[in-house]
């Protein structure tokens, strides 16, 4: 489970991160990242109906929350991350999702450094 202080809950936060942040596409997920002035890193998940049935979407969301928890120490305190699951994510195991998340975060960090 992702601790409450690290969860992104407001629609405006999701929208700002996706619209004004950088993104890195992976085979099963898309990682959107943005630096904000508010404290504490925050992570949000988007698991659309295109991923599958409700059971499949919840399974994907649980896996993504689990792997997101492992990358929390690597995040900047002012970072906002939105992880969008693609339909192929329903077949991915947690280890693959974690590897893709780490790769996506590395790419978004590189892109944010270039834009400074």
N, C-alpha and C positions, 0 to 999 in steps of 0.2 A: 504494500500500500504506500502511496505517496503521501508524506505528511501534509497536513492542511495548509501550513504556512507556505508551501511550495506550489500549491495548486493555483492555476489560473481559472477564475470563475466568471469574471465579467465579460460580456460580449464585446465591449469596447476594447478590452485588452487583446482579445483574440483578433479583432478586426485591425487594430493598429499594428500588431505584430506581423500579420499576413500582408497588409497593404504597404507598410513602410519599412519592413525589415528585408533581410536577404534570405534566399532560399537555396537549398541544396537537395536535388532529387536523387533518390536511391531506388532500387528495384521495387521495394515493398513499402517505402514511406517517403514523405517529403518533409524536410526539416526547415522551418521558418524561424529566424532568430532576429532579435532586435535588442539594443541596449536602451534602458529606460532609467529615469532618475530615482524611481521608488526603490526601496531596499529589498533585498532578498531575491534570489533567482526564482522565477515562476515558470511552471511547465503546464501547457494545456494540450489536450488531445482532441482530435477531430476524427471520428470514425463514422463515416457516412453509410447510408443504407446500401450503397453500391458494394460495400465489403461483404455483405451477406445477410443472413437472418439475424434476429436479435441475439440468439445464442452465440453465433459466430462473432458478431460485433462486440459483445461483452467479453468473450474470450480474448479477442485481439486487444481490447482496451486494458484488460488485466495484465496481459503480457507487456504491453507498452508502458504501463505504470510501473511494473516491476523493473524493466530495463532502464526507465527514466530515473528511478531511484539510485541506480548504480552510478550514473553520471553526475549526480548533484555536486559532489566535491570538486569536479572539474569546471564548473560553471562560474562565471563572473557574478558577483553579488547583484549587479544591475541588469542581468540578462533575462530576457523573456523568450521562451521557446514554445513553439506550437509544432506538434508532431501530427501530421495528417497521414492516416493509414490509407494505402491504396488497396484495391480489391485483392491483389496477390498476397497481401499480408495475412490473410486468413489461413494460408498454408505454410507460413513461415514459423520456424521454431524460435524460441526466445533468444538463443545464442546468435542466430542470424540477424534478428531484429536489433540486438545490442550492438553488433558489429556495424550494421548500417547506420544506427543512431550515432555512434562514435565517429564514423566517417563523415556523416552529414554535419555534425557539430564542428569537426575540424575544418571542413570546407566553408561553413558559415563564418567561423572565426577568421579565416583567411580573407574572405570577402569583406567582412566588417573592417579589418585592418587596412585593406586597400582603399576603402571609401573614406577613411579618416583624413 
